[in-house]
């Protein structure tokens, strides 16, 4: 591969699906794997795609179909053929030298989120975008099951990556009691997003019912290093009943 992106696992047939968006033409890979060890079982099937695809999710009640981000917007992709149907072109062909879609994710209400790359901004040395360039132009979008499209962040991304939500729709907060360190849950929901070339992880408050976001803030800043946060997995860590009882009424950050 030139660049492996968007791996997703399907438990029903124990297959791993991913894309090579920078190959020419772009490709879809489907690899059978052992469900216990994760080891490959045979060779991957490889499908040639009509355009670059970077991230996808399996569609509910639509076997063999993905919702995906292609170069310019949202598409439905057929697993058996690699053919896709454009369902929403978000930016025009004339802008293909300025921006492209990269990573994304699906929230607990089935909304598909997709983040852009500002192609010009990625060409500057890491962490050295000139002030005269202004704010990076990469945006974050949300495509809902009813077909509506929503602009969630109007700019600020160099390379949007790793869109994920707080596990089980709850955030984790660390508390320290009697020399021990424990994690508690908080009813506030959050969505997290990496900007790999922009060298930061962003957090936003998230309303599951409406899909709205607010209170945008930098969670981790990697400027001054060579680090580029890319993919993301949210891990659930729970406290035992005894630990929760010990923490009852405790103030924590």
C-alpha distance (Angstrom), angle and dihedral (degrees) to the residues before:
residue distance angle dihedral
X1 . . .
X2 3.78 . .
X3 3.82 91.8 .
X4 3.80 126.0 -5.5
X5 3.82 111.9 -147.9
X6 3.80 143.1 169.4
X7 3.84 103.9 16.9
X8 3.82 113.9 -168.3
X9 3.79 127.8 175.9
X10 3.81 125.1 -142.3
X11 3.79 113.2 -155.9
X12 3.82 96.4 -167.0
X13 3.81 92.3 72.9
X14 3.84 99.3 8.4
X15 3.79 96.6 -117.8
X16 3.79 131.1 149.3
X17 3.81 117.3 -142.7
X18 3.81 126.4 -165.8
X19 3.81 143.9 147.3
X20 3.78 141.5 -124.3
X21 3.82 100.9 -151.1
X22 3.80 96.6 173.7
X23 3.79 98.2 52.8
X24 3.78 114.4 100.0
X25 2.96 103.6 -98.2
X26 3.81 101.6 21.5
X27 3.81 115.8 -117.5
X28 3.81 141.7 -149.7
X29 3.82 118.7 -144.5
X30 3.82 125.5 -159.8
X31 3.81 115.8 -174.5
X32 3.84 126.3 -176.9
X33 3.80 109.8 -135.8
X34 3.78 135.4 -174.0
X35 3.84 106.2 -98.9
X36 3.81 92.3 -142.2
X37 3.80 102.1 42.7
X38 3.80 104.2 20.0
X39 3.81 89.7 -130.1
X40 3.82 117.6 146.8
X41 3.80 117.6 -97.4
X42 3.78 105.6 -154.6
X43 3.79 126.2 -40.0
X44 3.78 129.1 -33.8
X45 3.77 119.5 -107.2
X46 3.80 109.7 -123.7
X47 3.80 123.1 -155.2
X48 3.80 126.0 -169.3
X49 3.81 112.6 -129.2
X50 3.79 129.3 -148.0
X51 3.80 92.6 -130.9
X52 3.78 139.9 3.0
X53 3.83 113.9 -66.6
X54 3.81 121.7 -174.0
X55 3.80 110.1 171.6
X56 3.80 136.2 17.3
X57 3.81 143.7 169.4
X58 3.79 131.8 -155.2
X59 3.82 112.9 -100.7
X60 3.78 118.1 -122.5
X61 3.84 112.9 -109.5
X62 3.82 90.2 -2.7
X63 3.83 106.0 103.6
X64 3.79 113.7 -156.0
X65 3.79 94.1 14.9
X66 3.79 131.7 109.3
X67 3.77 133.4 -168.2
X68 3.79 106.0 -137.2
X69 3.78 146.6 172.0
X70 3.78 111.9 -117.9
X71 3.81 124.7 -175.3
X72 3.81 95.5 -75.8
X73 3.81 106.9 22.5
X74 3.80 146.6 -48.5
X75 3.80 126.4 -19.3
X76 3.80 142.0 168.7
X77 3.80 110.6 -123.9
X78 3.81 125.5 -156.5
X79 3.81 113.6 -137.3
X80 3.81 96.0 -155.8
X81 3.81 96.5 54.5
X82 3.80 108.7 16.0
X83 3.82 88.8 -124.3
X84 3.76 118.8 136.9
X85 3.78 139.3 -161.3
X86 3.79 118.4 -142.2
X87 3.80 108.1 -129.6
X88 3.80 98.1 173.3
X89 3.80 128.2 12.3
X90 3.80 102.8 -158.5
X91 3.78 100.5 -177.9
X92 3.79 130.7 19.8
X93 3.78 130.3 -103.9
X94 3.82 88.3 -109.8
X95 3.83 88.8 67.5
X96 3.81 96.4 53.9
X97 3.81 91.2 104.2
X98 3.82 90.5 53.7
X99 3.82 106.0 43.5
X100 3.80 144.0 4.2
X101 3.79 136.7 -179.7
X102 3.78 119.0 -100.9
X103 3.81 125.9 162.9
X104 3.79 135.2 3.7
X105 3.78 145.7 146.4
X106 3.80 146.7 -149.5
X107 3.80 121.4 -105.0
X108 3.82 125.7 -143.3
X109 3.83 91.3 -90.3
X110 3.80 92.8 56.0
X111 3.81 97.4 -103.9
X112 3.82 115.7 148.2
X113 3.82 114.9 -135.1
X114 3.81 121.4 -165.0
X115 3.79 131.4 -176.4
X116 3.80 130.3 -154.1
X117 3.79 136.6 -135.4
X118 3.81 120.4 -133.7
X119 3.80 95.7 -140.2
X120 3.81 96.0 -164.2
X121 3.82 93.2 49.9
X122 3.82 91.5 53.1
X123 3.81 89.9 62.5
X124 3.81 94.1 66.5
X125 3.83 118.4 89.3
X126 3.81 112.4 -83.9
X127 3.80 110.4 -76.8
X128 3.80 93.3 0.7
X129 3.79 108.0 100.8
X130 3.83 106.0 154.3
X131 3.81 115.9 -114.4
X132 3.78 90.5 -126.9
X133 3.83 89.3 61.9
X134 3.78 89.7 67.7
X135 3.79 126.5 -155.7
X136 3.81 116.0 -11.0
X137 3.80 111.4 -102.3
X138 3.84 101.3 -135.9
X139 3.81 113.4 123.7
X140 3.81 138.3 -162.4
X141 3.81 119.5 -132.0
X142 3.81 136.8 -173.8
X143 3.81 123.2 -149.9
X144 3.82 112.7 -165.4
X145 3.83 129.3 -150.6
X146 3.82 88.9 -110.3
X147 3.81 89.7 61.8
X148 3.80 96.5 -106.4
X149 3.80 120.0 138.0
X150 3.81 124.5 -145.2
X151 3.80 130.7 -170.4
X152 3.81 104.6 -137.8
X153 3.82 101.0 175.2
X154 3.84 117.5 18.8
X155 3.79 94.8 -154.9
X156 3.78 146.2 -39.4
X157 3.81 99.8 111.6
X158 3.78 124.6 116.1
X159 3.80 94.6 179.4
X160 3.81 116.8 -3.2
X161 3.80 111.5 -147.8
X162 3.80 144.7 159.2
X163 3.82 103.0 20.6
X164 3.82 108.2 -168.2
X165 3.82 140.6 154.9
X166 3.78 132.8 -132.9
X167 3.80 107.1 -84.6
X168 3.82 115.8 -92.4
X169 3.81 85.7 0.4
X170 3.79 92.6 -71.2
X171 3.77 131.7 106.1
X172 3.78 122.8 -128.7
X173 3.80 121.3 -126.8
X174 3.80 124.7 -172.2
X175 3.79 121.1 -132.2
X176 3.80 131.6 -175.9
X177 3.81 119.9 -146.5
X178 3.83 129.5 164.4
X179 3.79 90.8 -10.0
X180 3.83 92.4 -53.5
X181 3.80 127.8 115.0
X182 3.80 118.5 -140.6
X183 3.78 138.0 171.0
X184 3.79 121.6 -129.9
X185 3.77 131.0 -173.7
X186 3.77 125.0 -117.5
X187 3.85 124.6 -158.9
X188 3.80 91.4 -128.6
X189 3.82 111.4 104.5
X190 3.79 121.8 -143.7
X191 3.78 139.2 -171.0
X192 3.80 120.1 -151.5
X193 3.79 129.7 -158.6
X194 3.77 133.9 -177.5
X195 3.79 123.9 -141.4
X196 3.77 99.5 -162.1
X197 3.82 100.3 -173.7
X198 3.80 89.2 32.7
X199 3.84 87.0 56.6
X200 3.80 100.0 -136.0
X201 3.79 144.7 99.2
X202 3.80 114.7 -135.0
X203 3.81 126.0 -155.6
X204 3.80 126.1 -162.9
X205 3.78 132.5 -178.6
X206 3.81 108.3 -111.0
X207 3.81 131.6 -153.2
X208 3.81 107.4 -153.2
X209 3.81 93.9 -165.4
X210 3.81 96.4 54.3
X211 3.82 102.1 19.7
X212 3.81 90.6 -127.0
X213 3.81 122.9 146.4
X214 3.80 130.5 -155.8
X215 3.80 143.9 160.4
X216 3.82 96.2 51.1
X217 3.80 111.9 -160.9
X218 3.79 141.3 159.4
X219 3.80 109.8 -102.7
X220 3.82 97.1 -178.0
X221 3.82 126.9 11.9
X222 3.81 116.6 -158.3
X223 3.82 97.0 179.3
X224 3.78 112.5 133.5
X225 3.80 91.4 36.3
X226 3.80 134.4 78.1
X227 3.82 92.1 -117.6
X228 3.82 122.4 125.4
X229 3.85 114.5 -172.7
X230 3.80 108.1 -143.8
X231 3.82 125.9 154.5
X232 3.80 120.3 27.2
X233 3.81 139.1 -158.3
X234 3.81 123.2 -174.8
X235 3.80 112.7 -141.3
X236 3.80 122.0 -153.3
X237 3.81 114.7 -138.3
X238 3.81 117.0 178.9
X239 3.79 132.1 -164.9
X240 3.81 120.3 -129.2
X241 3.82 121.5 -113.8
X242 3.80 89.9 -103.8
X243 3.80 91.4 51.4
X244 3.80 91.8 49.4
X245 3.80 91.1 50.0
X246 3.80 90.3 51.7
X247 3.79 89.7 51.6
X248 3.81 95.8 48.1
X249 3.78 108.0 132.5
X250 3.82 93.5 2.8
X251 3.79 118.8 141.6
X252 3.78 112.7 -133.6
X253 3.79 142.3 164.3
